[in-house]
């Protein structure tokens, strides 16, 4: 399961809103990303797959499109496995395994407008909201405090 979580998160985070970068815009970086994971680009459209999976994980800014990829079920070392030839199949197979294991709802998108980082909620009660409480959560709490202080000052004065 850890490999599935890692692959899906790494794929979802190939776009970084905080830095304004998208790995898919850089063919060299994208091919390096694929090579480090032993994957090939395939014929599918990674942007649509990423957007649809991000939307499924809770990103309100991501678009939804029907996506699919061919996979094969094979018996390897005496165990049935879903095998994919390319990144689309591998990512969708990993996402499917997370759904089957009841872990998909732990994949979340940070609600901070300038972040939207995908993360895995490891909290016991699945209540984690922010990718990082030190960064995004703290900023949001500070914004809320400032807004409440402004409202209180307006009401007093």
Secondary structure by P-SEA (a helix, b strand, c coil): caaaaaaaaaaaacccccccccccccaaaaaaaaaaaccccccccaaaaaaaaaaaaccccccccbbbbbbbbbbcccccccccccaaaaaaaaaaaaaaaccccccccccccccbbbbbbccccccccccccccaaaaaaaaaaaaaaaaaaaaac
